[in-house]
Amino acid sequence: MIITTTHTLQNREIERYIGIVSGEAIMGANVVRDFLASVTDVIGGRSSAYENKLAEGREIAIREMEEKAQKLGANAVIGVDLDFETLREGMMMCIATGTAVYVKQ
């Protein structure tokens, strides 16, 4: 399945627009990761613990969005947007939203 942030597909014809699809991932961070991240914040540098959690949330949200698009008969999702939010301390959410389409083969 083609998944892209663009609204068109080069050298491909979109035969029909199926609808909006989305996938969500809500991730909790644990106390040890929070502590290690706070140490990194104090001494500087990147927090690989949180970067890994963000990547995991993104992958889950995109996979869920793709599965929903497939169930609707789509073979591509265009105009994909990723949004990351902090729900409350220790909880983050990633949402992937796009337009499910059928591309002429």
Jmol script that loads the backbone (N, CA, C; Angstrom):
load data "model"
ATOM      1  N   MET A   1       0.848  -1.186   0.000  1.00  0.00           N
ATOM      2  CA  MET A   1       0.000   0.000   0.000  1.00  0.00           C
ATOM      3  C   MET A   1       0.884   1.236   0.000  1.00  0.00           C
ATOM      4  N   ILE A   2       0.505   2.191  -0.838  1.00  0.00           N
ATOM      5  CA  ILE A   2       1.222   3.461  -0.892  1.00  0.00           C
ATOM      6  C   ILE A   2       0.683   4.357   0.218  1.00  0.00           C
ATOM      7  N   ILE A   3       1.583   4.921   1.009  1.00  0.00           N
ATOM      8  CA  ILE A   3       1.203   5.875   2.052  1.00  0.00           C
ATOM      9  C   ILE A   3       2.088   7.101   1.861  1.00  0.00           C
ATOM     10  N   THR A   4       1.462   8.252   1.661  1.00  0.00           N
ATOM     11  CA  THR A   4       2.236   9.457   1.378  1.00  0.00           C
ATOM     12  C   THR A   4       1.598  10.699   2.003  1.00  0.00           C
ATOM     13  N   THR A   5       2.444  11.691   2.252  1.00  0.00           N
ATOM     14  CA  THR A   5       1.942  12.964   2.775  1.00  0.00           C
ATOM     15  C   THR A   5       1.461  13.875   1.655  1.00  0.00           C
ATOM     16  N   THR A   6       1.780  13.531   0.422  1.00  0.00           N
ATOM     17  CA  THR A   6       1.350  14.355  -0.712  1.00  0.00           C
ATOM     18  C   THR A   6      -0.116  14.072  -1.051  1.00  0.00           C
ATOM     19  N   HIS A   7      -0.717  14.989  -1.799  1.00  0.00           N
ATOM     20  CA  HIS A   7      -2.130  14.839  -2.168  1.00  0.00           C
ATOM     21  C   HIS A   7      -2.319  14.259  -3.561  1.00  0.00           C
ATOM     22  N   THR A   8      -1.214  14.021  -4.251  1.00  0.00           N
ATOM     23  CA  THR A   8      -1.246  13.387  -5.567  1.00  0.00           C
ATOM     24  C   THR A   8      -0.170  12.320  -5.604  1.00  0.00           C
ATOM     25  N   LEU A   9      -0.284  11.436  -6.573  1.00  0.00           N
ATOM     26  CA  LEU A   9       0.724  10.393  -6.758  1.00  0.00           C
ATOM     27  C   LEU A   9       1.300  10.542  -8.164  1.00  0.00           C
ATOM     28  N   GLN A  10       2.582  10.755  -8.225  1.00  0.00           N
ATOM     29  CA  GLN A  10       3.236  10.965  -9.504  1.00  0.00           C
ATOM     30  C   GLN A  10       3.080   9.738 -10.403  1.00  0.00           C
ATOM     31  N   ASN A  11       2.677   9.981 -11.645  1.00  0.00           N
ATOM     32  CA  ASN A  11       2.491   8.938 -12.659  1.00  0.00           C
ATOM     33  C   ASN A  11       1.443   7.892 -12.276  1.00  0.00           C
ATOM     34  N   ARG A  12       0.557   8.221 -11.361  1.00  0.00           N
ATOM     35  CA  ARG A  12      -0.534   7.330 -10.961  1.00  0.00           C
ATOM     36  C   ARG A  12      -1.843   8.100 -11.041  1.00  0.00           C
ATOM     37  N   GLU A  13      -2.904   7.404 -11.415  1.00  0.00           N
ATOM     38  CA  GLU A  13      -4.220   8.030 -11.491  1.00  0.00           C
ATOM     39  C   GLU A  13      -5.090   7.529 -10.348  1.00  0.00           C
ATOM     40  N   ILE A  14      -5.613   8.465  -9.570  1.00  0.00           N
ATOM     41  CA  ILE A  14      -6.524   8.108  -8.483  1.00  0.00           C
ATOM     42  C   ILE A  14      -7.890   7.861  -9.114  1.00  0.00           C
ATOM     43  N   GLU A  15      -8.348   6.641  -9.009  1.00  0.00           N
ATOM     44  CA  GLU A  15      -9.619   6.262  -9.621  1.00  0.00           C
ATOM     45  C   GLU A  15     -10.805   6.696  -8.777  1.00  0.00           C
ATOM     46  N   ARG A  16     -10.676   6.539  -7.450  1.00  0.00           N
ATOM     47  CA  ARG A  16     -11.765   6.995  -6.585  1.00  0.00           C
ATOM     48  C   ARG A  16     -11.250   7.322  -5.185  1.00  0.00           C
ATOM     49  N   TYR A  17     -11.915   8.301  -4.594  1.00  0.00           N
ATOM     50  CA  TYR A  17     -11.624   8.704  -3.223  1.00  0.00           C
ATOM     51  C   TYR A  17     -12.599   7.958  -2.319  1.00  0.00           C
ATOM     52  N   ILE A  18     -12.073   7.261  -1.341  1.00  0.00           N
ATOM     53  CA  ILE A  18     -12.915   6.412  -0.497  1.00  0.00           C
ATOM     54  C   ILE A  18     -13.347   7.125   0.779  1.00  0.00           C
ATOM     55  N   GLY A  19     -12.442   7.815   1.417  1.00  0.00           N
ATOM     56  CA  GLY A  19     -12.805   8.541   2.627  1.00  0.00           C
ATOM     57  C   GLY A  19     -11.626   8.741   3.563  1.00  0.00           C
ATOM     58  N   ILE A  20     -11.892   9.438   4.633  1.00  0.00           N
ATOM     59  CA  ILE A  20     -10.860   9.727   5.637  1.00  0.00           C
ATOM     60  C   ILE A  20     -10.645   8.502   6.515  1.00  0.00           C
ATOM     61  N   VAL A  21      -9.384   8.187   6.775  1.00  0.00           N
ATOM     62  CA  VAL A  21      -9.037   7.100   7.689  1.00  0.00           C
ATOM     63  C   VAL A  21      -8.041   7.635   8.709  1.00  0.00           C
ATOM     64  N   SER A  22      -8.059   7.036   9.886  1.00  0.00           N
ATOM     65  CA  SER A  22      -7.114   7.474  10.917  1.00  0.00           C
ATOM     66  C   SER A  22      -6.697   6.290  11.775  1.00  0.00           C
ATOM     67  N   GLY A  23      -5.595   6.469  12.423  1.00  0.00           N
ATOM     68  CA  GLY A  23      -5.098   5.493  13.382  1.00  0.00           C
ATOM     69  C   GLY A  23      -4.578   6.242  14.591  1.00  0.00           C
ATOM     70  N   GLU A  24      -4.796   5.684  15.758  1.00  0.00           N
ATOM     71  CA  GLU A  24      -4.381   6.347  16.990  1.00  0.00           C
ATOM     72  C   GLU A  24      -3.541   5.410  17.839  1.00  0.00           C
ATOM     73  N   ALA A  25      -2.588   5.992  18.533  1.00  0.00           N
ATOM     74  CA  ALA A  25      -1.785   5.238  19.495  1.00  0.00           C
ATOM     75  C   ALA A  25      -1.617   6.114  20.727  1.00  0.00           C
ATOM     76  N   ILE A  26      -1.995   5.582  21.868  1.00  0.00           N
ATOM     77  CA  ILE A  26      -1.790   6.279  23.136  1.00  0.00           C
ATOM     78  C   ILE A  26      -0.746   5.495  23.904  1.00  0.00           C
ATOM     79  N   MET A  27       0.340   6.156  24.223  1.00  0.00           N
ATOM     80  CA  MET A  27       1.482   5.495  24.826  1.00  0.00           C
ATOM     81  C   MET A  27       1.732   6.061  26.217  1.00  0.00           C
ATOM     82  N   GLY A  28       2.017   5.171  27.140  1.00  0.00           N
ATOM     83  CA  GLY A  28       2.378   5.577  28.487  1.00  0.00           C
ATOM     84  C   GLY A  28       3.880   5.483  28.654  1.00  0.00           C
ATOM     85  N   ALA A  29       4.441   6.403  29.375  1.00  0.00           N
ATOM     86  CA  ALA A  29       5.874   6.369  29.673  1.00  0.00           C
ATOM     87  C   ALA A  29       6.043   5.916  31.118  1.00  0.00           C
ATOM     88  N   ASN A  30       7.070   5.134  31.363  1.00  0.00           N
ATOM     89  CA  ASN A  30       7.242   4.631  32.731  1.00  0.00           C
ATOM     90  C   ASN A  30       8.168   5.514  33.559  1.00  0.00           C
ATOM     91  N   VAL A  31       8.220   5.265  34.840  1.00  0.00           N
ATOM     92  CA  VAL A  31       8.968   6.089  35.788  1.00  0.00           C
ATOM     93  C   VAL A  31      10.464   6.077  35.480  1.00  0.00           C
ATOM     94  N   VAL A  32      11.023   4.919  35.162  1.00  0.00           N
ATOM     95  CA  VAL A  32      12.462   4.829  34.877  1.00  0.00           C
ATOM     96  C   VAL A  32      12.798   5.665  33.650  1.00  0.00           C
ATOM     97  N   ARG A  33      11.997   5.543  32.585  1.00  0.00           N
ATOM     98  CA  ARG A  33      12.242   6.314  31.367  1.00  0.00           C
ATOM     99  C   ARG A  33      12.134   7.806  31.673  1.00  0.00           C
ATOM    100  N   ASP A  34      11.124   8.208  32.467  1.00  0.00           N
ATOM    101  CA  ASP A  34      10.969   9.619  32.831  1.00  0.00           C
ATOM    102  C   ASP A  34      12.192  10.122  33.584  1.00  0.00           C
ATOM    103  N   PHE A  35      12.695   9.301  34.502  1.00  0.00           N
ATOM    104  CA  PHE A  35      13.867   9.699  35.281  1.00  0.00           C
ATOM    105  C   PHE A  35      15.081   9.865  34.372  1.00  0.00           C
ATOM    106  N   LEU A  36      15.321   8.891  33.506  1.00  0.00           N
ATOM    107  CA  LEU A  36      16.465   8.964  32.596  1.00  0.00           C
ATOM    108  C   LEU A  36      16.350  10.149  31.646  1.00  0.00           C
ATOM    109  N   ALA A  37      15.131  10.427  31.199  1.00  0.00           N
ATOM    110  CA  ALA A  37      14.919  11.570  30.322  1.00  0.00           C
ATOM    111  C   ALA A  37      15.194  12.873  31.054  1.00  0.00           C
ATOM    112  N   SER A  38      14.815  12.957  32.331  1.00  0.00           N
ATOM    113  CA  SER A  38      15.067  14.180  33.090  1.00  0.00           C
ATOM    114  C   SER A  38      16.564  14.381  33.301  1.00  0.00           C
ATOM    115  N   VAL A  39      17.310  13.287  33.486  1.00  0.00           N
ATOM    116  CA  VAL A  39      18.773  13.385  33.604  1.00  0.00           C
ATOM    117  C   VAL A  39      19.349  13.913  32.300  1.00  0.00           C
ATOM    118  N   THR A  40      18.881  13.386  31.181  1.00  0.00           N
ATOM    119  CA  THR A  40      19.345  13.846  29.870  1.00  0.00           C
ATOM    120  C   THR A  40      19.026  15.319  29.687  1.00  0.00           C
ATOM    121  N   ASP A  41      17.832  15.747  30.123  1.00  0.00           N
ATOM    122  CA  ASP A  41      17.458  17.153  30.005  1.00  0.00           C
ATOM    123  C   ASP A  41      18.400  18.047  30.803  1.00  0.00           C
ATOM    124  N   VAL A  42      18.834  17.584  31.973  1.00  0.00           N
ATOM    125  CA  VAL A  42      19.715  18.384  32.831  1.00  0.00           C
ATOM    126  C   VAL A  42      21.103  18.479  32.224  1.00  0.00           C
ATOM    127  N   ILE A  43      21.645  17.360  31.758  1.00  0.00           N
ATOM    128  CA  ILE A  43      23.020  17.366  31.247  1.00  0.00           C
ATOM    129  C   ILE A  43      23.080  17.659  29.747  1.00  0.00           C
ATOM    130  N   GLY A  44      21.948  17.687  29.099  1.00  0.00           N
ATOM    131  CA  GLY A  44      21.894  17.981  27.663  1.00  0.00           C
ATOM    132  C   GLY A  44      21.921  16.705  26.837  1.00  0.00           C
ATOM    133  N   GLY A  45      21.607  16.854  25.589  1.00  0.00           N
ATOM    134  CA  GLY A  45      21.622  15.707  24.694  1.00  0.00           C
ATOM    135  C   GLY A  45      20.227  15.267  24.324  1.00  0.00           C
ATOM    136  N   ARG A  46      20.188  14.186  23.570  1.00  0.00           N
ATOM    137  CA  ARG A  46      18.912  13.658  23.082  1.00  0.00           C
ATOM    138  C   ARG A  46      18.421  12.556  24.008  1.00  0.00           C
ATOM    139  N   SER A  47      17.119  12.461  24.128  1.00  0.00           N
ATOM    140  CA  SER A  47      16.516  11.424  24.953  1.00  0.00           C
ATOM    141  C   SER A  47      16.081  10.271  24.052  1.00  0.00           C
ATOM    142  N   SER A  48      16.935   9.263  23.935  1.00  0.00           N
ATOM    143  CA  SER A  48      16.616   8.141  23.048  1.00  0.00           C
ATOM    144  C   SER A  48      15.402   7.363  23.552  1.00  0.00           C
ATOM    145  N   ALA A  49      15.175   7.365  24.866  1.00  0.00           N
ATOM    146  CA  ALA A  49      14.014   6.660  25.412  1.00  0.00           C
ATOM    147  C   ALA A  49      12.722   7.256  24.857  1.00  0.00           C
ATOM    148  N   TYR A  50      12.618   8.577  24.849  1.00  0.00           N
ATOM    149  CA  TYR A  50      11.411   9.223  24.329  1.00  0.00           C
ATOM    150  C   TYR A  50      11.367   9.183  22.807  1.00  0.00           C
ATOM    151  N   GLU A  51      12.526   9.284  22.158  1.00  0.00           N
ATOM    152  CA  GLU A  51      12.545   9.184  20.703  1.00  0.00           C
ATOM    153  C   GLU A  51      12.030   7.818  20.255  1.00  0.00           C
ATOM    154  N   ASN A  52      12.428   6.768  20.958  1.00  0.00           N
ATOM    155  CA  ASN A  52      11.956   5.419  20.629  1.00  0.00           C
ATOM    156  C   ASN A  52      10.454   5.291  20.848  1.00  0.00           C
ATOM    157  N   LYS A  53       9.952   5.912  21.911  1.00  0.00           N
ATOM    158  CA  LYS A  53       8.520   5.864  22.195  1.00  0.00           C
ATOM    159  C   LYS A  53       7.730   6.618  21.125  1.00  0.00           C
ATOM    160  N   LEU A  54       8.255   7.755  20.679  1.00  0.00           N
ATOM    161  CA  LEU A  54       7.600   8.499  19.601  1.00  0.00           C
ATOM    162  C   LEU A  54       7.566   7.680  18.310  1.00  0.00           C
ATOM    163  N   ALA A  55       8.682   7.032  17.986  1.00  0.00           N
ATOM    164  CA  ALA A  55       8.745   6.203  16.776  1.00  0.00           C
ATOM    165  C   ALA A  55       7.757   5.044  16.866  1.00  0.00           C
ATOM    166  N   GLU A  56       7.664   4.426  18.037  1.00  0.00           N
ATOM    167  CA  GLU A  56       6.728   3.309  18.240  1.00  0.00           C
ATOM    168  C   GLU A  56       5.285   3.782  18.054  1.00  0.00           C
ATOM    169  N   GLY A  57       4.945   4.921  18.631  1.00  0.00           N
ATOM    170  CA  GLY A  57       3.596   5.471  18.486  1.00  0.00           C
ATOM    171  C   GLY A  57       3.268   5.795  17.045  1.00  0.00           C
ATOM    172  N   ARG A  58       4.223   6.382  16.330  1.00  0.00           N
ATOM    173  CA  ARG A  58       4.030   6.709  14.914  1.00  0.00           C
ATOM    174  C   ARG A  58       3.776   5.447  14.095  1.00  0.00           C
ATOM    175  N   GLU A  59       4.579   4.419  14.313  1.00  0.00           N
ATOM    176  CA  GLU A  59       4.423   3.161  13.565  1.00  0.00           C
ATOM    177  C   GLU A  59       3.070   2.503  13.828  1.00  0.00           C
ATOM    178  N   ILE A  60       2.634   2.503  15.079  1.00  0.00           N
ATOM    179  CA  ILE A  60       1.338   1.911  15.427  1.00  0.00           C
ATOM    180  C   ILE A  60       0.201   2.682  14.758  1.00  0.00           C
ATOM    181  N   ALA A  61       0.248   4.009  14.838  1.00  0.00           N
ATOM    182  CA  ALA A  61      -0.817   4.837  14.266  1.00  0.00           C
ATOM    183  C   ALA A  61      -0.892   4.664  12.745  1.00  0.00           C
ATOM    184  N   ILE A  62       0.256   4.634  12.070  1.00  0.00           N
ATOM    185  CA  ILE A  62       0.261   4.457  10.616  1.00  0.00           C
ATOM    186  C   ILE A  62      -0.243   3.068  10.244  1.00  0.00           C
ATOM    187  N   ARG A  63       0.191   2.046  10.976  1.00  0.00           N
ATOM    188  CA  ARG A  63      -0.254   0.675  10.689  1.00  0.00           C
ATOM    189  C   ARG A  63      -1.767   0.543  10.858  1.00  0.00           C
ATOM    190  N   GLU A  64      -2.320   1.143  11.932  1.00  0.00           N
ATOM    191  CA  GLU A  64      -3.768   1.094  12.168  1.00  0.00           C
ATOM    192  C   GLU A  64      -4.528   1.824  11.061  1.00  0.00           C
ATOM    193  N   MET A  65      -4.013   2.966  10.636  1.00  0.00           N
ATOM    194  CA  MET A  65      -4.643   3.728   9.553  1.00  0.00           C
ATOM    195  C   MET A  65      -4.630   2.910   8.259  1.00  0.00           C
ATOM    196  N   GLU A  66      -3.500   2.265   7.979  1.00  0.00           N
ATOM    197  CA  GLU A  66      -3.377   1.436   6.780  1.00  0.00           C
ATOM    198  C   GLU A  66      -4.366   0.264   6.802  1.00  0.00           C
ATOM    199  N   GLU A  67      -4.504  -0.386   7.949  1.00  0.00           N
ATOM    200  CA  GLU A  67      -5.443  -1.510   8.078  1.00  0.00           C
ATOM    201  C   GLU A  67      -6.883  -1.059   7.819  1.00  0.00           C
ATOM    202  N   LYS A  68      -7.247   0.105   8.347  1.00  0.00           N
ATOM    203  CA  LYS A  68      -8.598   0.631   8.116  1.00  0.00           C
ATOM    204  C   LYS A  68      -8.819   0.940   6.637  1.00  0.00           C
ATOM    205  N   ALA A  69      -7.803   1.484   5.980  1.00  0.00           N
ATOM    206  CA  ALA A  69      -7.914   1.792   4.555  1.00  0.00           C
ATOM    207  C   ALA A  69      -8.085   0.516   3.738  1.00  0.00           C
ATOM    208  N   GLN A  70      -7.333  -0.522   4.068  1.00  0.00           N
ATOM    209  CA  GLN A  70      -7.448  -1.796   3.361  1.00  0.00           C
ATOM    210  C   GLN A  70      -8.848  -2.381   3.503  1.00  0.00           C
ATOM    211  N   LYS A  71      -9.421  -2.297   4.698  1.00  0.00           N
ATOM    212  CA  LYS A  71     -10.770  -2.819   4.928  1.00  0.00           C
ATOM    213  C   LYS A  71     -11.815  -2.098   4.074  1.00  0.00           C
ATOM    214  N   LEU A  72     -11.528  -0.846   3.729  1.00  0.00           N
ATOM    215  CA  LEU A  72     -12.449  -0.068   2.904  1.00  0.00           C
ATOM    216  C   LEU A  72     -12.210  -0.289   1.404  1.00  0.00           C
ATOM    217  N   GLY A  73     -11.180  -1.080   1.063  1.00  0.00           N
ATOM    218  CA  GLY A  73     -10.893  -1.361  -0.336  1.00  0.00           C
ATOM    219  C   GLY A  73      -9.888  -0.421  -0.975  1.00  0.00           C
ATOM    220  N   ALA A  74      -9.185   0.345  -0.175  1.00  0.00           N
ATOM    221  CA  ALA A  74      -8.187   1.282  -0.701  1.00  0.00           C
ATOM    222  C   ALA A  74      -6.866   0.557  -0.961  1.00  0.00           C
ATOM    223  N   ASN A  75      -6.091   1.115  -1.877  1.00  0.00           N
ATOM    224  CA  ASN A  75      -4.742   0.598  -2.081  1.00  0.00           C
ATOM    225  C   ASN A  75      -3.693   1.697  -1.890  1.00  0.00           C
ATOM    226  N   ALA A  76      -4.139   2.861  -1.378  1.00  0.00           N
ATOM    227  CA  ALA A  76      -3.227   3.956  -1.052  1.00  0.00           C
ATOM    228  C   ALA A  76      -3.899   4.890  -0.054  1.00  0.00           C
ATOM    229  N   VAL A  77      -3.071   5.602   0.692  1.00  0.00           N
ATOM    230  CA  VAL A  77      -3.557   6.664   1.583  1.00  0.00           C
ATOM    231  C   VAL A  77      -2.723   7.891   1.267  1.00  0.00           C
ATOM    232  N   ILE A  78      -3.403   8.979   0.897  1.00  0.00           N
ATOM    233  CA  ILE A  78      -2.702  10.216   0.535  1.00  0.00           C
ATOM    234  C   ILE A  78      -2.993  11.305   1.565  1.00  0.00           C
ATOM    235  N   GLY A  79      -2.182  12.365   1.511  1.00  0.00           N
ATOM    236  CA  GLY A  79      -2.387  13.507   2.401  1.00  0.00           C
ATOM    237  C   GLY A  79      -2.246  13.150   3.866  1.00  0.00           C
ATOM    238  N   VAL A  80      -1.357  12.225   4.187  1.00  0.00           N
ATOM    239  CA  VAL A  80      -1.212  11.761   5.568  1.00  0.00           C
ATOM    240  C   VAL A  80      -0.624  12.863   6.445  1.00  0.00           C
ATOM    241  N   ASP A  81      -1.220  13.041   7.602  1.00  0.00           N
ATOM    242  CA  ASP A  81      -0.766  14.009   8.596  1.00  0.00           C
ATOM    243  C   ASP A  81      -0.546  13.278   9.910  1.00  0.00           C
ATOM    244  N   LEU A  82       0.570  13.538  10.559  1.00  0.00           N
ATOM    245  CA  LEU A  82       0.860  12.954  11.869  1.00  0.00           C
ATOM    246  C   LEU A  82       0.794  14.045  12.921  1.00  0.00           C
ATOM    247  N   ASP A  83       0.116  13.749  14.007  1.00  0.00           N
ATOM    248  CA  ASP A  83      -0.028  14.714  15.093  1.00  0.00           C
ATOM    249  C   ASP A  83       0.343  14.041  16.398  1.00  0.00           C
ATOM    250  N   PHE A  84       1.177  14.702  17.187  1.00  0.00           N
ATOM    251  CA  PHE A  84       1.595  14.191  18.489  1.00  0.00           C
ATOM    252  C   PHE A  84       1.089  15.137  19.565  1.00  0.00           C
ATOM    253  N   GLU A  85       0.489  14.574  20.603  1.00  0.00           N
ATOM    254  CA  GLU A  85      -0.049  15.372  21.703  1.00  0.00           C
ATOM    255  C   GLU A  85       0.334  14.740  23.032  1.00  0.00           C
ATOM    256  N   THR A  86       0.475  15.576  24.049  1.00  0.00           N
ATOM    257  CA  THR A  86       0.648  15.089  25.410  1.00  0.00           C
ATOM    258  C   THR A  86      -0.714  15.136  26.073  1.00  0.00           C
ATOM    259  N   LEU A  87      -1.193  13.985  26.530  1.00  0.00           N
ATOM    260  CA  LEU A  87      -2.517  13.932  27.149  1.00  0.00           C
ATOM    261  C   LEU A  87      -2.466  14.377  28.598  1.00  0.00           C
ATOM    262  N   ARG A  88      -1.538  13.813  29.315  1.00  0.00           N
ATOM    263  CA  ARG A  88      -1.280  14.210  30.697  1.00  0.00           C
ATOM    264  C   ARG A  88       0.115  13.715  31.005  1.00  0.00           C
ATOM    265  N   GLU A  89       0.601  14.011  32.160  1.00  0.00           N
ATOM    266  CA  GLU A  89       1.971  13.631  32.504  1.00  0.00           C
ATOM    267  C   GLU A  89       2.178  12.128  32.310  1.00  0.00           C
ATOM    268  N   GLY A  90       3.144  11.788  31.459  1.00  0.00           N
ATOM    269  CA  GLY A  90       3.462  10.390  31.241  1.00  0.00           C
ATOM    270  C   GLY A  90       2.659   9.717  30.140  1.00  0.00           C
ATOM    271  N   MET A  91       1.732  10.437  29.496  1.00  0.00           N
ATOM    272  CA  MET A  91       0.917   9.852  28.425  1.00  0.00           C
ATOM    273  C   MET A  91       1.043  10.720  27.174  1.00  0.00           C
ATOM    274  N   MET A  92       1.283  10.061  26.044  1.00  0.00           N
ATOM    275  CA  MET A  92       1.319  10.792  24.782  1.00  0.00           C
ATOM    276  C   MET A  92       0.466  10.076  23.761  1.00  0.00           C
ATOM    277  N   MET A  93       0.030  10.829  22.768  1.00  0.00           N
ATOM    278  CA  MET A  93      -0.844  10.270  21.743  1.00  0.00           C
ATOM    279  C   MET A  93      -0.282  10.645  20.374  1.00  0.00           C
ATOM    280  N   CYS A  94      -0.345   9.703  19.458  1.00  0.00           N
ATOM    281  CA  CYS A  94       0.004   9.961  18.065  1.00  0.00           C
ATOM    282  C   CYS A  94      -1.206   9.602  17.211  1.00  0.00           C
ATOM    283  N   ILE A  95      -1.570  10.504  16.318  1.00  0.00           N
ATOM    284  CA  ILE A  95      -2.694  10.262  15.413  1.00  0.00           C
ATOM    285  C   ILE A  95      -2.183  10.407  13.984  1.00  0.00           C
ATOM    286  N   ALA A  96      -2.500   9.421  13.156  1.00  0.00           N
ATOM    287  CA  ALA A  96      -2.200   9.478  11.726  1.00  0.00           C
ATOM    288  C   ALA A  96      -3.539   9.567  10.995  1.00  0.00           C
ATOM    289  N   THR A  97      -3.682  10.569  10.137  1.00  0.00           N
ATOM    290  CA  THR A  97      -4.926  10.770   9.396  1.00  0.00           C
ATOM    291  C   THR A  97      -4.597  10.980   7.927  1.00  0.00           C
ATOM    292  N   GLY A  98      -5.410  10.409   7.050  1.00  0.00           N
ATOM    293  CA  GLY A  98      -5.202  10.582   5.623  1.00  0.00           C
ATOM    294  C   GLY A  98      -6.466  10.257   4.849  1.00  0.00           C
ATOM    295  N   THR A  99      -6.383  10.358   3.549  1.00  0.00           N
ATOM    296  CA  THR A  99      -7.501  10.046   2.665  1.00  0.00           C
ATOM    297  C   THR A  99      -7.227   8.719   1.972  1.00  0.00           C
ATOM    298  N   ALA A 100      -8.111   7.756   2.195  1.00  0.00           N
ATOM    299  CA  ALA A 100      -8.010   6.448   1.551  1.00  0.00           C
ATOM    300  C   ALA A 100      -8.491   6.593   0.107  1.00  0.00           C
ATOM    301  N   VAL A 101      -7.695   6.076  -0.824  1.00  0.00           N
ATOM    302  CA  VAL A 101      -8.031   6.162  -2.241  1.00  0.00           C
ATOM    303  C   VAL A 101      -7.761   4.826  -2.923  1.00  0.00           C
ATOM    304  N   TYR A 102      -8.361   4.680  -4.097  1.00  0.00           N
ATOM    305  CA  TYR A 102      -8.046   3.517  -4.934  1.00  0.00           C
ATOM    306  C   TYR A 102      -7.310   4.057  -6.150  1.00  0.00           C
ATOM    307  N   VAL A 103      -6.087   3.567  -6.351  1.00  0.00           N
ATOM    308  CA  VAL A 103      -5.244   4.011  -7.450  1.00  0.00           C
ATOM    309  C   VAL A 103      -5.334   3.003  -8.582  1.00  0.00           C
ATOM    310  N   LYS A 104      -5.546   3.496  -9.786  1.00  0.00           N
ATOM    311  CA  LYS A 104      -5.617   2.635 -10.972  1.00  0.00           C
ATOM    312  C   LYS A 104      -4.288   1.918 -11.127  1.00  0.00           C
ATOM    313  N   GLN A 105      -4.370   0.612 -11.367  1.00  0.00           N
ATOM    314  CA  GLN A 105      -3.155  -0.206 -11.446  1.00  0.00           C
ATOM    315  C   GLN A 105      -2.647  -0.337 -12.850  1.00  0.00           C
TER     316      GLN A 105
END
end "model"
wireframe off; spacefill off
backbone 0.3
color backbone group
